[in-house]
Amino acid sequence: MLERLSAAHFDIAVDLLVEGFPDRNRSFWTTALATLERFSAADYPFGHLLVAKGEPVGVILTPTSLRRRAEGPPQRIVNLSSWYVRPSHRWRCGLMMKLVMADPEATYLDLTPTERVRQMLPALGFVPINAGVELSFLPVLALAGGRSGVVSPADEPRWGSTDGPDWSLIEQHRALDCVPLIVEGPAGSTRIVYKILRRNGLRVAKLVYVESHERLRPAIGRLSAYFLRCGCMFMRTPARDAKVGFGSIFAPQGVWYAKGGDFSDRTEILGSERLLFGI
């Protein structure tokens, strides 16, 4: 049986998470649960406990956020994160996942699967939505990517009310040091969100939301120049395949999986553990 996670369950949930993921300490998971409670969409569970004969034997975190659609109710995006079941109850994993993914209208993501979970995902209907990571050297990309386009900060009126994340979700992510932009180029306008990371003393611009890579591509030189002015030397994006452009390298890591939704032209990790937990 599944029980919806609440503050009353935090201690046992942290016990299970530390047991399943010993590389993270209690302080990390306590903070993570408090963040989930604060950021996850109202009326939707941010996690579950798997209970057998009254004893909690498993846990899964499900940070959830909503996306506006032109027709119908908002699209629910559920990130399946940090799931663990005690070894003696592993045979219950399939049932747990079936219950967690009971909404056929929702899109489910797993952005941080362990090797064991990765082997299970195809049987659960998940497919990879990237092949790894593309790391681009911005000085080269700024020269090779052309000078067409305009990059400017986004605000609520310019963000608009089209399909995708609404402004309230973007405002939430500002507290996580995410920055929204509007990129206008030869192929049209697209909305993006980025976050600056520090790696080995260098600033890296990580794209966490791209409305349309097709519309962004002809203006990538302008965006690269913008990031250079922000003090960044590299840009990190999900790679569709191992063939990356001039000035970029490919790393076969950080493969993401989805069940439902169309990610062929967009990057979308808003509301996920990648941002909420800073991993």
SVG drawing of the C-alpha trace seen along z (x, -y; Angstrom):
<svg xmlns="http://www.w3.org/2000/svg" viewBox="-10 -43 49 54">
<polyline fill="none" stroke="black" stroke-width="0.4" points="0.0,0.0 1.1,-3.6 0.8,-6.4 1.1,-10.0 4.2,-11.6 3.7,-14.4 5.7,-16.2 4.5,-13.6 6.5,-11.0 9.7,-12.9 11.7,-10.9 11.0,-7.5 11.3,-8.8 14.8,-10.2 15.7,-6.8 14.8,-5.0 16.5,-7.6 19.8,-7.4 19.6,-3.6 19.1,-3.6 21.4,-6.5 24.2,-6.4 26.3,-9.0 23.8,-11.6 23.5,-12.4 20.4,-13.0 20.8,-16.8 20.7,-16.6 17.5,-14.6 15.8,-16.6 16.4,-19.8 15.3,-18.1 12.0,-17.0 11.3,-20.5 12.1,-22.0 9.7,-19.5 6.9,-20.4 7.4,-24.1 7.8,-23.8 5.7,-20.9 2.4,-21.7 -0.5,-22.0 -2.9,-19.1 -0.4,-16.6 1.8,-14.3 5.5,-15.1 6.4,-11.6 5.1,-8.3 5.9,-5.6 5.5,-1.9 3.9,-0.2 3.7,3.6 1.8,4.9 2.0,1.5 5.7,1.2 7.3,-1.4 9.6,0.6 10.1,-1.8 10.1,-5.5 9.8,-7.5 9.9,-11.2 7.6,-12.7 8.2,-16.5 5.3,-17.6 4.7,-20.8 2.1,-21.9 2.3,-23.1 -0.4,-25.2 -2.0,-23.7 -4.1,-25.4 -6.9,-22.9 -7.9,-21.0 -6.5,-21.1 -2.9,-21.7 -0.4,-19.0 1.1,-17.3 4.8,-16.5 5.9,-14.1 9.6,-13.5 10.3,-10.1 13.2,-10.6 15.2,-8.8 13.2,-5.6 14.3,-2.8 12.7,0.4 14.3,2.6 15.8,5.8 13.3,8.2 10.5,6.3 12.0,5.6 9.4,7.8 6.9,5.0 8.7,2.4 6.5,3.1 3.3,2.6 4.7,-0.6 5.5,-2.1 2.1,-1.1 0.3,-2.9 2.6,-6.0 2.1,-6.2 -1.7,-5.7 -2.6,-8.9 -2.5,-8.2 -2.7,-11.9 0.5,-12.8 4.1,-12.9 6.6,-11.0 10.3,-11.8 13.3,-10.1 16.3,-12.4 18.6,-10.7 18.1,-6.9 20.5,-4.6 22.0,-1.8 19.5,0.7 16.6,-1.6 17.8,-2.3 17.5,1.4 13.9,1.4 12.7,-1.8 12.0,-0.3 9.7,2.3 7.8,-0.6 7.3,-2.4 10.2,-4.9 12.4,-6.0 15.6,-8.0 15.1,-11.7 18.8,-12.5 22.0,-10.7 24.2,-12.5 25.6,-16.0 26.9,-18.6 29.5,-21.0 30.1,-24.0 33.1,-26.4 31.3,-29.8 34.1,-31.9 34.0,-29.5 30.2,-29.2 29.8,-33.0 31.9,-33.3 30.7,-30.2 27.0,-30.6 26.4,-33.9 25.3,-37.3 21.6,-37.1 19.1,-37.6 18.4,-39.5 18.6,-38.1 16.7,-40.0 15.4,-39.3 11.9,-38.0 9.2,-39.4 5.6,-38.2 4.0,-40.1 6.7,-39.0 6.7,-35.4 3.0,-35.3 0.4,-32.7 1.1,-30.2 1.6,-26.5 4.3,-25.4 5.4,-26.7 3.5,-29.7 5.1,-32.7 4.3,-31.6 6.6,-28.5 9.3,-30.7 9.1,-33.0 9.5,-30.0 12.7,-29.1 14.1,-32.6 14.6,-31.6 16.8,-28.7 19.0,-31.2 17.3,-30.4 17.0,-33.2 14.4,-33.4 15.2,-34.9 13.5,-35.6 15.7,-34.8 14.4,-36.3 16.2,-35.0 15.7,-34.3 13.5,-31.2 11.3,-33.1 11.1,-33.7 11.7,-31.1 11.7,-31.2 14.6,-29.7 15.7,-29.4 19.3,-29.0 21.2,-28.6 24.9,-29.4 27.0,-26.6 30.5,-26.6 32.8,-23.8 36.5,-23.8 36.4,-27.5 34.7,-28.2 31.2,-29.5 29.0,-27.2 25.6,-28.3 23.2,-25.3 20.0,-25.4 17.2,-24.0 14.3,-25.0 14.3,-25.5 10.9,-26.0 12.2,-25.2 15.8,-24.2 14.9,-24.6 14.1,-28.3 17.0,-28.8 19.7,-27.2 20.0,-30.1 20.5,-32.6 22.9,-30.5 25.8,-32.8 23.9,-35.7 23.0,-33.6 26.7,-32.5 27.8,-36.2 25.3,-37.0 26.6,-34.2 30.2,-35.4 29.2,-38.8 27.8,-37.0 31.3,-35.6 30.6,-32.1 33.1,-30.1 30.9,-27.1 27.3,-26.1 25.8,-22.8 22.9,-21.3 21.4,-17.9 22.8,-16.2 20.4,-14.6 23.1,-12.3 26.9,-11.9 27.4,-14.2 27.9,-17.7 28.9,-20.9 32.2,-22.6 33.6,-23.9 31.6,-21.3 32.3,-18.0 30.0,-15.1 29.8,-13.1 27.7,-9.9 26.3,-10.7 23.3,-12.3 20.8,-10.4 17.2,-11.4 14.1,-9.2 10.4,-10.0 7.1,-8.3 4.7,-10.5 5.2,-14.0 7.1,-15.2 10.7,-16.2 12.0,-16.1 12.4,-19.9 12.5,-21.1 14.5,-20.8 12.4,-20.7 13.7,-20.0 11.8,-22.8 10.4,-21.5 12.7,-18.5 15.1,-17.2 18.0,-18.4 17.0,-22.0 15.2,-21.5 18.0,-19.5 20.9,-21.1 22.2,-17.8"/>
</svg>
